[in-house]
Amino acid sequence: MQGGDIYFYDSNDSTKDSDILDHRTLHETILVKNGHNDYERHQAIPTLYNILEANNSFIPYVYHFNRPAVVERLAAFRLFQEDELPKSMDEAIAFQEASPNHYTHLHLAVMMRDMETVKELYESGMVIPDAKDAYGRTALEIAVANGSIDTALLILDNRKEASIEISANWFANAFRMGFNEGFDRLLAHPLIKVNLVEVVAVALQNQSLELAEALIRNYSINPNIFIQSALLSYDLSTVELLQRLGADVYTKDNMANTALHHASWLLDERVCIYLFKQTPASLTEKNNAGESPFDIILQQAREHSAAPSEYSQKAQKVVGLLVEMYPFNLSDRNHQQMLTTLLEYAMDINDHALFTQIAEKAKNNLFILDKTLVMDGMKMTLLHKALITNKTDFAQTLVEVGANPSRRICNETQRFSGNPLVGKSGADLMPDSLAPKENRRLQGG
């Protein structure tokens, strides 16, 4: 259990546990049946010890349930009475050794946000330097993870050792609980050593956007470092923040993959839709393996087209979204090739609706409609292929959008093989009902 609210209420109160649970707001709930004045609260301390030992909890607030609208910060809560604090290091060490979780007085005071006890422990010198609990955590780590920045700074100010290296993961729990204030002061402390890039990443993952923005600006951190992760998690608020800070959505990783490459492998339609609307050149951008996002999408779609499955449906949906949403430039050779490839794919999977949708985009563009293809070692156009494979409805559509039925293809290696394409045009193979009137004479019509 990584967090909890302690609800104090009168044991004589008629409030039911179910009513109390209805009021919880932030984290998992710990119920302590006890009174609400200082004396009665102190009587609950053994129970609190048990809770901390049993659950390894971070506890942000005390709620008084007889006054549910009032929230008391634990800064005013005293975990130890003065006579319960250690009078010697032997007592401090004995206390930790007796703790099932190997907590010191300082660990417990930090976990309960008892700032006064933390001060008293340092003033008396009864602190075991860098003592770790059974989970390997120091009191400083718990303070950071619990968002207790003032406590963390107090611990740092009392260090007699050199600088300390802390992990960015310490911050994750605090950010999840919504504690953002004061971390800039902590990170600026002269004794702190931390990977700021990792801290920003943790802040972004936990939606601490203001803090992340401040760190990126104040420490001149490159926002491109985080853009792919934000895109692939479809965290658009983070993407917009990073773009505002100068990030490029087409930043490449060390293998020259963009986020669109990764989204294409994953067939993540949300990310693909978002990126299809961005710079059109991205779809043909090659990675170090020579693959473009377009290549990857078509490869995935072809591989999964043979056997219907949830994944094949997903692949076909991404192809459909690509056709519908991508801003094709019909004068761009790369885009012309993409549309020809998409037409061939739609014909291969026998999806006439998709084929018609693509063909309408390529209307009267012979650079797309009449581009030379290769099938079984033979050169041909889309129209030739449609007729050879007896897909006359596809052939009809091609003619209607302006494909040239008189286009001849010469296959040198098969000139004398008796192949039906040798020296013939699309019109030679076309049924009379499909051939344009001016070409019907080629069929004896």
N, C-alpha and C positions, 0 to 999 in steps of 0.2 A: 504494500500500500504506500503510495507516494504522496499523500496529502490528506488532511482531514480538518474538519471544523469541530470544535468541542462545544457542545450545547449544555449549559448548566441550567437546571430547572429544579424547582422544589420537589423533593421526593414525595411530599404530601399533595402536590398539585395533581389535579385530575387529568392533566394533559396526557394523551395517549402517545405512545411511541410513533404510531402512524401519523398523528398530527404533526409531530416534530419533524418527521422525515419529509413531510410536504413542504417545510420551510427551508430545507437545505438549498444552498445556492451555488457554491463553488466546487466543492470536492466531496469525496466520500465522507460520511458522517460518523463521528464517534460520540456516543451518548454517555454522559456521566450524570447519574442521578445524585444530585447534591444541591446544597443551598446556594444562595446568590450573594451573601455578604462576604466580606474579606475572610472572616474566621471560617465560615462554612466552606468557602472556596479552598482554603488551605487544607481542610480535611480531605479534599479530593486528591491531594498530591500523590499519595500512594497509588491511587488508581491511575493517575496520569503517568507515573513512572512505568506502571505495567503496560499502559497503552504504548508509550514510546518504545519500551523494550520489545513488545510483541509485534508492533507494526512498523517500526522504523519510520515514524511519521514526521512530516513537516506540518506545523499547525499555524495557520495565519491569524485566526481570530478566536475570541471567546464571545459567544452569544449568551445573553441572559434571557432565558425563555419566558420568565414572568414579565419581561419587557422586550418583546421580540423585535421592536423597531430600533432598539438601542444596540449598537455594536461597540464593544470595548476592545481597543487595540491591546495586544498582549504586552506592549511596552510598559504598561502600568501593572502588569501581573508579576508577582514575586514568587518564584519557584521554590527558593530556599529562604528560610529564616536565617538571621545572622549567626545563631549558634549552631546551624547545620552546615556551615561552610567549613572547609578543611583548615585546621590550625597549623598543619605541617605538611611537608611533601609526602611523608609517610602515609598520612591520612588520605591525601589526594590519590596516591598510588593504590592504596588499599580499596578506596571507593571504586576506582576503575576496574580493579581486578575482580571485585564482587559483582560487577554489572554483567549480566548475561550477554549484552551487546558491546561490552568493553567501553561504555560511555564514561567520560570524565564529567566533573561538575560543569566544565565549560561547554562540553557537547550538549548537555541537557539544557543549560541556560540559553544557548544559542537556538536550540530547537524550539524552545518555548518563547523566544524573543524577549527574554528577561535581561534587558540591557543593563539594569542596575547591578544585577548579580555579576554580569560579565565585567563591569567596571571594578566591582569589589574584589573579584578574583585576581585581576591584574594588579590592583593597588596592594593586595596582600602578598603578591608574588607566588600564590599557590596555583600556578598553571603549569601543567606538564607540556613543554614545548613540542609542538607538532604531533601531539598524541593522536593516534588513529583508533577509530572504533573497529568493531568486528567486520565492518564493510569496507575498511580501508580509508575512511574519510577523516579528515581533520575537521576541527570546529570551523576553520576558515571556509572549507569547501561547503559545509552545511549552511553557513551564513550566506554565501553566494547563491547556493541553490534555493534557499528560502527567500531570496530577495531582500535580506537584512543588510543593506549596504552600510549603514552607520556602524553596525556591529562588525562587519568585515573590515571596515577602515580602522576601527578601534583595535582589532586584532593585529592588523598590519603595523599600526603605529607603535605597538608594544613588542614588535619582533626585534630581537637582538641579533638575529641571523641575517645573512645577505638576502638578495632578492629571491623570490619564490616563483616557480613556474606553475601556472594553473591551467587546467583544461577548459576549453570552450564548452565542453559538455556539462560543466558545473552550472552554466547559465540556463540550460534548457528548462529545468523545472521552474525556475523563477519566471521565465518568459511565458511558459504555459499557464502559470497562475495569474499572469497579467501584471507582474512587477517589472516596470521599465525604468522608473526614476532612479537617478543616482549612479547608474552603471558607468556613465562617462567619468564621474569622479573616481570610481574604483579603478577603471582602466588607466587613468592618468597617474595613479599612485606610483612613485618611483621604485617601489620594491616589486611591483607586479610585472611578470613576464607572461605574455599570452599571445597566441596566434590570432590577431585581429580579424583576419579573413575568416577563420573558423567561427569566431564570435558573431560576425555579421551573418554567416550562413545559418547559425543556430537562431539568431534573432529573426531572420526572414522566414525560416521554417515554422516559427511559433508566432508569426504575425506581429512581432514587435517592430513595426515598419518605421516609426519615428526614430527609434534608437538606431536601427540599421542605416537609415538615411544620414543621421548625424555622424556615425562612424565613417561611412563612405566619404562624406564631405570633409570631415575634420582630419582624416588620415590619408586622404587622396587614394583610396582603394578603388581599383578598376571594377566598375559595376558589371563588366562583361563576364567576370568570373562566375557570377551567380545566375546569368540569364537562362542558360539551358535547363538548369534544375527547376527554375520557376516556371518555364514554359511546359516542361514535361509533367509537372505536377498540376498544370492548368491553374496556377495561382495568378490570375490576371491582375489583381491589385498590386502584387509584387512586380509583375512584368511591367506594368505601367510606371511604377516608381523607378525601376531600373532604367527604363527607356528615358524617363525624365532626367535621370542622372547621366545619360549619355550611352547607355548600353545598346548594342546592336542585336536584334533578334536572330541574325544570321551569323553570330559568332561561332567559330569552329573550335572543336576540341583538338587534342593532339593527333587524331587520325583524320583530321579535316572533315569531320562530320558536323553538320549543323543540327539544330534541334529538329528540323524537318526530316533529316535522315533518321534520327532516332524514332520520331513519331511515325514515320513510314514503316519502319521495322515492326513497331508495336501496333500498327494500324489504329492509332489513337485518333478517332475522328474529330474530337473536340480541338485538339492541338492542330491537326491538319487544316481544319476549317479556318482557324485563327491565322495560320501561316499562309494559306492559299491566298488570303486577301492582302498579304504584304508584297514585297518586291518580287515581281514575276520571275526574275532570273534565278531565284533560289531553287526552283524545281529541277533545274538541269545542272546544278552545281555538283561537281564530282568530288568524292572523298579520295583518300589515298589508295583505296582499292579500285578506283575508277567507276564507282557507282554513284548515280544521282538519286535523289529521292523518288523521281519518276521511275527510274529503273527498278528500284526496290518495291514500289507499290505494284507495278505491273508483274514483277517476278512473284510477289506474294499472291496476287490475284490469280495468276496462271497456275501456280503450284496447288492452289486450293480449289480450283474450278472443277476438277474431275469428280470429286466426291462432295456432295452437299453437306455442309456442316455449319455450325455457328461461326467458325472462323472464316469459311468461304463467303458467308453472307456479309461478314464484317469487311472482308476485302472488297467485295463487289460494291458495298456501300461507299467505301472510301473512293473507289474509282468513279462512282456516280457523282459524289461530291466534287471531285476534281473536275469532271466534265462540266458540272453546273456552275461552279464558283470560281474556277481559275481564270484570270484575265488573259486569255490567249492573244498573242500578237501574230496575226496571220502573215505578216511580212517577215517575221523572224524565222530563220531556217530551223532552229532548234524546236520552236513551237510547231512548225509545219510537220517536222518529223514525229513529234509527240502525237499530234492528231492522227497522222497516218497509222501510227502504232496502235492508238486507241481504237481506230476503225477496224484494224485487223483483229485485235483482241475481241471486240464485240462480235465480230463475225465468227471467230473461232468458238466462242461459248454460246453462239446462236441466240444472242440477245438483240433482237431486231429493234426494240424500243431504244436501247442505249445507242445502237448503231445509228438510228435515225437522228437522235439528239446530237451526236457528234457530227454527222454528215451535214446537218443544217448549219453548224458553226463553220464548216469548211466549204460552204456553197460556192460553186464556180471557181474555186481555187485549185487549179490543176497541179500546182506544186504539192498539194496534199492528196488530191483525189487520184492523180495519175503517177504518183511516185512509184518507182520500181521496187518490187518486193522479190524475195527469193523463197520458193516453196519446193522442197525436195530437190534442191539443186537447180531449179528452173527459175528464170526471171519472169516476172509477170506483174500486172497491175492488180489493184483490188477488184476491178471488174472481171479480169480473167479468173481470178481466184474464186469469186462468187459463182461464176458460170461452171467452172470445173467441178466445184463441190456441190453443184445443183442447188445453190441458194438463190433462186431467182428473185425472191422478195428483196434480198440485199442488192442484187444487181439492178432491180427496178429503182430502188432508192438512189443508188449511185448515178444512174442515168438522169433521174429527176433533179439531182443537185448539180449536174453539169459534168460528170465524168465523161471522158472522151471514148466512145465505143470503137473508134477507128485506130486507136493506139496499137501499133505493132511492136512485138518484142521478139528479138532474135536471140536464140540460145545457141551459141557457137558449138558447144560440146554435143548438142543433140540435133544438129542440122539435118543429119541423115538417119535419125533414129525413128522416124515416123511419128514423132511426138505431135499431137494435134495442134500445139501452139506454134510450130515452126512456120514462119512466114504468114501467120494469120493475125487478124485483128480481133478485138473484142466483139465486133459485129459479126464476124464469121462464126462465132460460137453462140451468139445470142439468139434465143427463140424469136420468131418473127413478131410476136406480140410485144416484145420489149424493145426491139431495134427501132431507132428513129427512122422516120420515113425515108430520108435521104440515103440511109444505109441498107434498106431492106433489099435493094438490088443485089447486094453482096451475098444474100442468102437465096437468091432466085425468087424473091417475093414480088 
